[in-house]
Amino acid sequence: MNLLQLNVIQNQREQLYGENKEDFADQLLSLCQQQALVDLIKSLPEEKQTLLEKTLSQQPNPQIIEQVLKDNFTEEQILEALKKATENII
């Protein structure tokens, strides 16, 4: 990434979030987590995907999401999905 690209990204960030870096970081982390969850669910058989999508759409709270992840994926799989999502987003 060159200096011009960094300046463009900085300007876009400031336009979206002003000087509130915490909001920017929170939104970025949330986006990475959401993408990782989607990627993990897509890795499952179609029937399981449908069941989990239904469960998560009916009860979209952090405890349910955490339980779905623990029940269906290893910690290593979750971390790898987060890493890939973060790399793709950034």
ZALUM-337014 format. One record per atom (N, C-alpha, C): residue number from 0; atom name; y negated, x, z. Coordinates in nm, 2 decimals, decimal comma. Example, Ala and Ser with C-alpha at 12.3 -4.5 7.8 and 13.67 -1.06 7.14 Angstrom:
2
<i=0; at=N; north=0,57; east=1,32; up=0,78>
<i=0; at=CA; north=0,45; east=1,23; up=0,78>
<i=0; at=C; north=0,33; east=1,32; up=0,78>
<i=1; at=N; north=0,22; east=1,28; up=0,71>
<i=1; at=CA; north=0,11; east=1,37; up=0,71>
<i=1; at=C; north=0,00; east=1,29; up=0,79>
***
This chain:
90
<i=0; at=N; north=0,12; east=0,09; up=0,00>
<i=0; at=CA; north=0,00; east=0,00; up=0,00>
<i=0; at=C; north=-0,12; east=0,09; up=0,00>
<i=1; at=N; north=-0,22; east=0,06; up=-0,09>
<i=1; at=CA; north=-0,34; east=0,15; up=-0,09>
<i=1; at=C; north=-0,45; east=0,09; up=-0,01>
<i=2; at=N; north=-0,56; east=0,16; up=-0,01>
<i=2; at=CA; north=-0,67; east=0,12; up=0,08>
<i=2; at=C; north=-0,73; east=-0,01; up=0,03>
<i=3; at=N; north=-0,74; east=-0,03; up=-0,10>
<i=3; at=CA; north=-0,80; east=-0,16; up=-0,15>
<i=3; at=C; north=-0,71; east=-0,28; up=-0,10>
<i=4; at=N; north=-0,58; east=-0,26; up=-0,11>
<i=4; at=CA; north=-0,49; east=-0,37; up=-0,07>
<i=4; at=C; north=-0,51; east=-0,40; up=0,08>
<i=5; at=N; north=-0,52; east=-0,29; up=0,16>
<i=5; at=CA; north=-0,54; east=-0,31; up=0,30>
<i=5; at=C; north=-0,67; east=-0,38; up=0,33>
<i=6; at=N; north=-0,78; east=-0,35; up=0,26>
<i=6; at=CA; north=-0,91; east=-0,41; up=0,28>
<i=6; at=C; north=-0,90; east=-0,56; up=0,24>
<i=7; at=N; north=-0,83; east=-0,59; up=0,14>
<i=7; at=CA; north=-0,81; east=-0,73; up=0,10>
<i=7; at=C; north=-0,74; east=-0,81; up=0,20>
<i=8; at=N; north=-0,63; east=-0,75; up=0,25>
<i=8; at=CA; north=-0,55; east=-0,82; up=0,36>
<i=8; at=C; north=-0,64; east=-0,84; up=0,48>
<i=9; at=N; north=-0,71; east=-0,74; up=0,52>
<i=9; at=CA; north=-0,80; east=-0,75; up=0,64>
<i=9; at=C; north=-0,90; east=-0,86; up=0,62>
<i=10; at=N; north=-0,96; east=-0,86; up=0,50>
<i=10; at=CA; north=-1,06; east=-0,97; up=0,48>
<i=10; at=C; north=-1,00; east=-1,11; up=0,48>
<i=11; at=N; north=-0,88; east=-1,12; up=0,43>
<i=11; at=CA; north=-0,81; east=-1,25; up=0,43>
<i=11; at=C; north=-0,78; east=-1,29; up=0,57>
<i=12; at=N; north=-0,73; east=-1,19; up=0,65>
<i=12; at=CA; north=-0,70; east=-1,22; up=0,79>
<i=12; at=C; north=-0,82; east=-1,27; up=0,87>
<i=13; at=N; north=-0,93; east=-1,20; up=0,85>
<i=13; at=CA; north=-1,05; east=-1,23; up=0,92>
<i=13; at=C; north=-1,10; east=-1,37; up=0,87>
<i=14; at=N; north=-1,09; east=-1,41; up=0,75>
<i=14; at=CA; north=-1,13; east=-1,54; up=0,70>
<i=14; at=C; north=-1,04; east=-1,65; up=0,76>
<i=15; at=N; north=-0,91; east=-1,62; up=0,78>
<i=15; at=CA; north=-0,82; east=-1,72; up=0,83>
<i=15; at=C; north=-0,83; east=-1,73; up=0,99>
<i=16; at=N; north=-0,84; east=-1,61; up=1,05>
<i=16; at=CA; north=-0,83; east=-1,61; up=1,20>
<i=16; at=C; north=-0,95; east=-1,56; up=1,27>
<i=17; at=N; north=-1,06; east=-1,52; up=1,19>
<i=17; at=CA; north=-1,17; east=-1,46; up=1,26>
<i=17; at=C; north=-1,14; east=-1,34; up=1,33>
<i=18; at=N; north=-1,19; east=-1,32; up=1,45>
<i=18; at=CA; north=-1,16; east=-1,20; up=1,53>
<i=18; at=C; north=-1,05; east=-1,23; up=1,63>
<i=19; at=N; north=-0,99; east=-1,34; up=1,63>
<i=19; at=CA; north=-0,89; east=-1,38; up=1,72>
<i=19; at=C; north=-0,75; east=-1,32; up=1,68>
<i=20; at=N; north=-0,73; east=-1,20; up=1,71>
<i=20; at=CA; north=-0,61; east=-1,13; up=1,67>
<i=20; at=C; north=-0,48; east=-1,19; up=1,74>
<i=21; at=N; north=-0,50; east=-1,25; up=1,85>
<i=21; at=CA; north=-0,38; east=-1,31; up=1,92>
<i=21; at=C; north=-0,33; east=-1,43; up=1,84>
<i=22; at=N; north=-0,42; east=-1,51; up=1,79>
<i=22; at=CA; north=-0,38; east=-1,62; up=1,70>
<i=22; at=C; north=-0,31; east=-1,58; up=1,58>
<i=23; at=N; north=-0,36; east=-1,47; up=1,52>
<i=23; at=CA; north=-0,30; east=-1,42; up=1,40>
<i=23; at=C; north=-0,16; east=-1,37; up=1,43>
<i=24; at=N; north=-0,14; east=-1,29; up=1,54>
<i=24; at=CA; north=-0,01; east=-1,24; up=1,58>
<i=24; at=C; north=0,08; east=-1,35; up=1,61>
<i=25; at=N; north=0,04; east=-1,45; up=1,68>
<i=25; at=CA; north=0,12; east=-1,57; up=1,72>
<i=25; at=C; north=0,17; east=-1,64; up=1,59>
<i=26; at=N; north=0,08; east=-1,66; up=1,50>
<i=26; at=CA; north=0,12; east=-1,73; up=1,37>
<i=26; at=C; north=0,22; east=-1,65; up=1,29>
<i=27; at=N; north=0,19; east=-1,52; up=1,29>
<i=27; at=CA; north=0,28; east=-1,43; up=1,21>
<i=27; at=C; north=0,42; east=-1,43; up=1,27>
<i=28; at=N; north=0,43; east=-1,41; up=1,40>
<i=28; at=CA; north=0,56; east=-1,42; up=1,47>
<i=28; at=C; north=0,63; east=-1,55; up=1,45>
<i=29; at=N; north=0,56; east=-1,66; up=1,46>
<i=29; at=CA; north=0,62; east=-1,79; up=1,44>
<i=29; at=C; north=0,67; east=-1,80; up=1,30>
<i=30; at=N; north=0,60; east=-1,75; up=1,20>
<i=30; at=CA; north=0,64; east=-1,76; up=1,06>
<i=30; at=C; north=0,77; east=-1,68; up=1,04>
<i=31; at=N; north=0,77; east=-1,56; up=1,10>
<i=31; at=CA; north=0,89; east=-1,47; up=1,09>
<i=31; at=C; north=1,01; east=-1,54; up=1,15>
<i=32; at=N; north=0,99; east=-1,60; up=1,27>
<i=32; at=CA; north=1,10; east=-1,67; up=1,34>
<i=32; at=C; north=1,15; east=-1,79; up=1,26>
<i=33; at=N; north=1,06; east=-1,86; up=1,20>
<i=33; at=CA; north=1,10; east=-1,98; up=1,12>
<i=33; at=C; north=1,18; east=-1,94; up=1,00>
<i=34; at=N; north=1,13; east=-1,83; up=0,93>
<i=34; at=CA; north=1,20; east=-1,78; up=0,81>
<i=34; at=C; north=1,34; east=-1,73; up=0,85>
<i=35; at=N; north=1,35; east=-1,66; up=0,96>
<i=35; at=CA; north=1,48; east=-1,61; up=1,00>
<i=35; at=C; north=1,58; east=-1,72; up=1,03>
<i=36; at=N; north=1,53; east=-1,83; up=1,09>
<i=36; at=CA; north=1,62; east=-1,94; up=1,12>
<i=36; at=C; north=1,66; east=-2,01; up=0,99>
<i=37; at=N; north=1,58; east=-2,03; up=0,90>
<i=37; at=CA; north=1,61; east=-2,08; up=0,77>
<i=37; at=C; north=1,72; east=-2,00; up=0,70>
<i=38; at=N; north=1,69; east=-1,87; up=0,70>
<i=38; at=CA; north=1,79; east=-1,77; up=0,63>
<i=38; at=C; north=1,93; east=-1,78; up=0,70>
<i=39; at=N; north=1,93; east=-1,78; up=0,83>
<i=39; at=CA; north=2,06; east=-1,79; up=0,90>
<i=39; at=C; north=2,13; east=-1,92; up=0,87>
<i=40; at=N; north=2,06; east=-2,03; up=0,87>
<i=40; at=CA; north=2,13; east=-2,16; up=0,84>
<i=40; at=C; north=2,18; east=-2,16; up=0,70>
<i=41; at=N; north=2,10; east=-2,10; up=0,61>
<i=41; at=CA; north=2,15; east=-2,10; up=0,47>
<i=41; at=C; north=2,28; east=-2,01; up=0,45>
<i=42; at=N; north=2,30; east=-1,93; up=0,55>
<i=42; at=CA; north=2,42; east=-1,84; up=0,54>
<i=42; at=C; north=2,55; east=-1,91; up=0,58>
<i=43; at=N; north=2,54; east=-2,03; up=0,63>
<i=43; at=CA; north=2,65; east=-2,11; up=0,68>
<i=43; at=C; north=2,71; east=-2,20; up=0,56>
<i=44; at=N; north=2,83; east=-2,25; up=0,58>
<i=44; at=CA; north=2,88; east=-2,35; up=0,48>
<i=44; at=C; north=2,79; east=-2,47; up=0,48>
<i=45; at=N; north=2,79; east=-2,53; up=0,36>
<i=45; at=CA; north=2,70; east=-2,65; up=0,34>
<i=45; at=C; north=2,72; east=-2,76; up=0,44>
<i=46; at=N; north=2,84; east=-2,79; up=0,48>
<i=46; at=CA; north=2,86; east=-2,90; up=0,58>
<i=46; at=C; north=2,79; east=-2,86; up=0,71>
<i=47; at=N; north=2,81; east=-2,74; up=0,75>
<i=47; at=CA; north=2,75; east=-2,69; up=0,88>
<i=47; at=C; north=2,59; east=-2,69; up=0,87>
<i=48; at=N; north=2,54; east=-2,65; up=0,75>
<i=48; at=CA; north=2,40; east=-2,65; up=0,73>
<i=48; at=C; north=2,34; east=-2,79; up=0,75>
<i=49; at=N; north=2,41; east=-2,89; up=0,69>
<i=49; at=CA; north=2,36; east=-3,02; up=0,70>
<i=49; at=C; north=2,36; east=-3,07; up=0,84>
<i=50; at=N; north=2,46; east=-3,04; up=0,91>
<i=50; at=CA; north=2,47; east=-3,08; up=1,05>
<i=50; at=C; north=2,36; east=-3,02; up=1,14>
<i=51; at=N; north=2,34; east=-2,89; up=1,12>
<i=51; at=CA; north=2,24; east=-2,82; up=1,20>
<i=51; at=C; north=2,10; east=-2,86; up=1,16>
<i=52; at=N; north=2,07; east=-2,89; up=1,03>
<i=52; at=CA; north=1,94; east=-2,94; up=0,99>
<i=52; at=C; north=1,91; east=-3,07; up=1,05>
<i=53; at=N; north=2,01; east=-3,16; up=1,06>
<i=53; at=CA; north=2,00; east=-3,29; up=1,12>
<i=53; at=C; north=1,97; east=-3,27; up=1,27>
<i=54; at=N; north=2,04; east=-3,19; up=1,33>
<i=54; at=CA; north=2,02; east=-3,17; up=1,48>
<i=54; at=C; north=1,88; east=-3,12; up=1,50>
<i=55; at=N; north=1,84; east=-3,02; up=1,43>
<i=55; at=CA; north=1,71; east=-2,96; up=1,45>
<i=55; at=C; north=1,59; east=-3,05; up=1,41>
<i=56; at=N; north=1,62; east=-3,13; up=1,31>
<i=56; at=CA; north=1,51; east=-3,23; up=1,28>
<i=56; at=C; north=1,49; east=-3,34; up=1,38>
<i=57; at=N; north=1,60; east=-3,37; up=1,45>
<i=57; at=CA; north=1,59; east=-3,48; up=1,55>
<i=57; at=C; north=1,54; east=-3,42; up=1,68>
<i=58; at=N; north=1,57; east=-3,30; up=1,71>
<i=58; at=CA; north=1,53; east=-3,24; up=1,84>
<i=58; at=C; north=1,47; east=-3,10; up=1,82>
<i=59; at=N; north=1,35; east=-3,09; up=1,76>
<i=59; at=CA; north=1,30; east=-2,96; up=1,73>
<i=59; at=C; north=1,23; east=-2,89; up=1,84>
<i=60; at=N; north=1,30; east=-2,86; up=1,95>
<i=60; at=CA; north=1,24; east=-2,79; up=2,06>
<i=60; at=C; north=1,30; east=-2,65; up=2,08>
<i=61; at=N; north=1,24; east=-2,56; up=2,14>
<i=61; at=CA; north=1,29; east=-2,42; up=2,15>
<i=61; at=C; north=1,43; east=-2,41; up=2,22>
<i=62; at=N; north=1,46; east=-2,49; up=2,31>
<i=62; at=CA; north=1,59; east=-2,49; up=2,38>
<i=62; at=C; north=1,70; east=-2,52; up=2,28>
<i=63; at=N; north=1,68; east=-2,62; up=2,20>
<i=63; at=CA; north=1,78; east=-2,67; up=2,11>
<i=63; at=C; north=1,80; east=-2,56; up=2,00>
<i=64; at=N; north=1,69; east=-2,50; up=1,95>
<i=64; at=CA; north=1,69; east=-2,39; up=1,85>
<i=64; at=C; north=1,77; east=-2,27; up=1,91>
<i=65; at=N; north=1,74; east=-2,24; up=2,03>
<i=65; at=CA; north=1,81; east=-2,12; up=2,10>
<i=65; at=C; north=1,96; east=-2,15; up=2,11>
<i=66; at=N; north=1,99; east=-2,27; up=2,15>
<i=66; at=CA; north=2,14; east=-2,31; up=2,16>
<i=66; at=C; north=2,21; east=-2,30; up=2,03>
<i=67; at=N; north=2,14; east=-2,36; up=1,92>
<i=67; at=CA; north=2,20; east=-2,36; up=1,79>
<i=67; at=C; north=2,23; east=-2,21; up=1,74>
<i=68; at=N; north=2,13; east=-2,12; up=1,77>
<i=68; at=CA; north=2,15; east=-1,98; up=1,73>
<i=68; at=C; north=2,26; east=-1,92; up=1,81>
<i=69; at=N; north=2,27; east=-1,94; up=1,94>
<i=69; at=CA; north=2,37; east=-1,88; up=2,02>
<i=69; at=C; north=2,51; east=-1,93; up=1,98>
<i=70; at=N; north=2,52; east=-2,06; up=1,95>
<i=70; at=CA; north=2,65; east=-2,12; up=1,91>
<i=70; at=C; north=2,70; east=-2,08; up=1,78>
<i=71; at=N; north=2,61; east=-2,03; up=1,69>
<i=71; at=CA; north=2,65; east=-2,01; up=1,55>
<i=71; at=C; north=2,64; east=-1,87; up=1,50>
<i=72; at=N; north=2,56; east=-1,78; up=1,57>
<i=72; at=CA; north=2,54; east=-1,65; up=1,52>
<i=72; at=C; north=2,55; east=-1,55; up=1,64>
<i=73; at=N; north=2,58; east=-1,43; up=1,60>
<i=73; at=CA; north=2,58; east=-1,32; up=1,70>
<i=73; at=C; north=2,43; east=-1,27; up=1,72>
<i=74; at=N; north=2,41; east=-1,20; up=1,83>
<i=74; at=CA; north=2,28; east=-1,14; up=1,85>
<i=74; at=C; north=2,24; east=-1,05; up=1,74>
<i=75; at=N; north=2,34; east=-0,97; up=1,69>
<i=75; at=CA; north=2,32; east=-0,88; up=1,58>
<i=75; at=C; north=2,27; east=-0,95; up=1,45>
<i=76; at=N; north=2,33; east=-1,07; up=1,42>
<i=76; at=CA; north=2,30; east=-1,14; up=1,30>
<i=76; at=C; north=2,15; east=-1,20; up=1,32>
<i=77; at=N; north=2,12; east=-1,24; up=1,44>
<i=77; at=CA; north=1,99; east=-1,30; up=1,46>
<i=77; at=C; north=1,88; east=-1,19; up=1,44>
<i=78; at=N; north=1,91; east=-1,07; up=1,51>
<i=78; at=CA; north=1,81; east=-0,96; up=1,49>
<i=78; at=C; north=1,80; east=-0,91; up=1,35>
<i=79; at=N; north=1,91; east=-0,91; up=1,28>
<i=79; at=CA; north=1,90; east=-0,86; up=1,14>
<i=79; at=C; north=1,82; east=-0,97; up=1,05>
<i=80; at=N; north=1,84; east=-1,09; up=1,08>
<i=80; at=CA; north=1,76; east=-1,20; up=1,01>
<i=80; at=C; north=1,61; east=-1,19; up=1,04>
<i=81; at=N; north=1,58; east=-1,16; up=1,17>
<i=81; at=CA; north=1,44; east=-1,14; up=1,21>
<i=81; at=C; north=1,38; east=-1,02; up=1,14>
<i=82; at=N; north=1,46; east=-0,91; up=1,13>
<i=82; at=CA; north=1,41; east=-0,79; up=1,07>
<i=82; at=C; north=1,38; east=-0,82; up=0,92>
<i=83; at=N; north=1,47; east=-0,88; up=0,85>
<i=83; at=CA; north=1,46; east=-0,91; up=0,71>
<i=83; at=C; north=1,34; east=-1,00; up=0,68>
<i=84; at=N; north=1,33; east=-1,11; up=0,76>
<i=84; at=CA; north=1,22; east=-1,20; up=0,75>
<i=84; at=C; north=1,09; east=-1,13; up=0,77>
<i=85; at=N; north=1,08; east=-1,05; up=0,87>
<i=85; at=CA; north=0,95; east=-0,98; up=0,90>
<i=85; at=C; north=0,92; east=-0,88; up=0,78>
<i=86; at=N; north=1,01; east=-0,81; up=0,73>
<i=86; at=CA; north=0,99; east=-0,72; up=0,62>
<i=86; at=C; north=0,94; east=-0,80; up=0,50>
<i=87; at=N; north=1,00; east=-0,91; up=0,47>
<i=87; at=CA; north=0,96; east=-0,99; up=0,35>
<i=87; at=C; north=0,82; east=-1,05; up=0,37>
<i=88; at=N; north=0,79; east=-1,09; up=0,49>
<i=88; at=CA; north=0,66; east=-1,16; up=0,51>
<i=88; at=C; north=0,55; east=-1,05; up=0,52>
<i=89; at=N; north=0,57; east=-0,94; up=0,58>
<i=89; at=CA; north=0,47; east=-0,84; up=0,58>
<i=89; at=C; north=0,47; east=-0,76; up=0,46>
***
